[in-house]
Amino acid sequence: MDSQTELGQVVGRWEHFPHGADLGVRGFGATPAEAFVQAARALCAAIADLATVRCDEAIDIEREAPSLDLLLMDWLNALVYEMAARRMIFAAFEVSLTGGKLTGRAFGEKVSRERHAPAVEVKGATFTELTVREERPGLWRAQCVVDV
Amino acid sequence: MDSSRFEKLSDNAWRIEPFGAMRVPAIIYASESLLGEMDEKVFAQVTNVAMLPGIVQASYAMPDAHWGYGFPIGGVAAFDADAGGVVSAGGVGFDVSCGVRTHLTSLTRNQILAVQEELGDALYACVPVGLGAEGEIALGEEDMAAMLTGGARWAVEQGFGRAEDLDRIEEEGRAAGADAAAVSEQAKKRQRHEMGTLGSGNHYLEVQEVREIFDAKIAKAFGLQQGNCVVTIHCGSRGLGHQIGTEFLREMAVAAPAFGVDLPDRELACAPIRSELGQRYLGAMRAAINCALANREIIGYIARRVFAGFFKQEELPLMFDVSHNTCKTETHEIDGAARELFVHRKGATRAFGPRAAGLPAALAPHGQPVLIGGSMGAGSYILAGTKESEGRAFSSACHGAGRRMSRHAATRAWSGRQVVDELRERGILVKSPSMRGVAEEAPGAYKDVEAVVDCAEAAGLAKKVAYLATLICIKG
């Protein structure tokens, strides 16, 4: 689902980009926090169709890192960990970034082979193509390659 | 890559003279054709690895080399701790000790085909596969520590395997020097319910026919008979290994400047072997190796149980179990002197030659089995380590065909249903919880495994023994 600025421009969105053996996840947003939300959606969309995931349960996540790109990596790896440890799949997220601290929430449900048909299991977020940057004023990009 | 950029050592070996910060040359084992197919990143990565402190002899790439994380997949590099050598989490990867094992049967192709659907259904029902699948056993704290230290030996002691399996596994089923305390609580929690699970992606359990024998003497010693079937399992250290890879990659990347290591690529995250961080990583990585060995032993036990329901007399003895994402401490001869080295094999398989220390007596005269997985359609190969391999790349060989197409591109080229149906027409049964996953693993997404294996033999890395054709594939 895309989000729009007041001017009606579609800014928040996610996409995948190719990598030889694995997969790139990329989020765009008007702010770094929104880009982080979209990158999380891209991560989970690599596993299953987000439209099939019910947001029954919320998990809180907090991380701190000395740079935005490390914070993105930590955020995505936290989601990978929570999904693995709780046997869940997420589809919606909230993120706020203050200084070097991320406070986030992930919404989802227990993974169901029948309803979600998960395609891959993400092992972790990598340093490959890891970038968080402002493409132009009001458009942030957050991305990295994930090992699947 | 254009071969004119390299110094040609032979038809299957190419050298990059050290330039810039490289401490040793880089050597790529590939035919000119395979070299031409390799992505540009292989050049950058194999030369980056050559810059790491304490690297010995050369930075190597195998015939199936492709873009990895820091190291190319198919990368081999050895380091001397006494020369300030490093251990690299990037050089081992996220799926620590991912590997392959093959169990033997006396069953023919026709015996398997007579029950193909039912056997496939039973294996699919009994082997936990895909995201979210849980294993039969949940490990409490004590069992977790015992598993991380005991590896496949622990699994056998718990009743998930046989004592005679152990000398058919590298390091006799248990990596020494594992430190369960170096493994985080998160990694342990991630693994608690995952023992004996296959995972997903390119992991699989296959029933295969020994379709062709290339070396009758070695095949006989390995227990392979043309027309008989084998059961092959490909998976690794599951969530525990992934979490260890994630955590140490980050910690090493951040710590590198303090060690005076100038990383050409953050993904090459490493630490001096003799540092506290290096030692802690080695302890955790060895624990993850044990987790993978235990995991494959348990899945082997499940496969035996399923087969017993169809063929009561079949014992499914273990032929061999190899790992291909590890850093192992080995002794190698360098300029006439024996040196202890930390050998990283990232997407590469150990290929000890005849009479190498550590091989079981029955296999020692012939070299270590090297199990090379292809795609569902192309089949797999069994090779044997050679004496020549020691001098090539510390007794290492390739591990598979390697992808030639991204997952994204594969799902655009094929549908999972299409792949399953086409393989079914060829007599191959594929079972998977995800059609998208099947599309990503389509045979056409992989390089030609035959070309990779032929090159490995021509380069002296390992010797072809048998070709295996897929009959049933359970994939995650």
Interface residues (C-beta under 8 A of the other chain):
Chain A: H16 F17 P18 H19 G20 A21 D22 L23 I47 L70 M73 D74 N77 V80 Y81 A84 A85 R87 I89 K110 V111 S112 R113 A117 P118 A119 V120 E121 K123 G124 A125 T126 F127 T128 L130 D147 V148
Chain B: D39 K41 H66 W67 G68 Y69 G70 I73 G93 F94 D95 G130 L131 G132 A133 E134 Q186 K189 R190 H193 G199 S200 G201 G239 H242 Q243 G245 T246 L249 R250 A253 V254 D265 R266 E267 A269 G402 R403 S406 R407 H408 A409 P433 S434 M435 R436 G437 E440 G476
